[in-house]
């Protein structure tokens, strides 16, 4: 598999950039806030979570794109900077 891979929840409130099989970045939208959460999978449940995203298991994931992820990441950074 070639990384990065982009996923999102169907409700468009969380966007994921899967960097490799142990790391991803989540941009989570809550109301008017956007938060960035870098995650390193150190335990099996977190590693399984990444594999589920990659395989789009259980209908919890949709494909996303670098452009869509970058748009929300920029929004989160602007919010943090107070812009």
Secondary structure, DSSP 4 states (H G I P E B T S, - for coil): -PSPEEEE-TTSSEEEEEEETTEEEEEEEETTEEEEEEEE--SHHHHHHHHHHHHTGGG--EE--HHHHHHHHHHHHHHHHT-
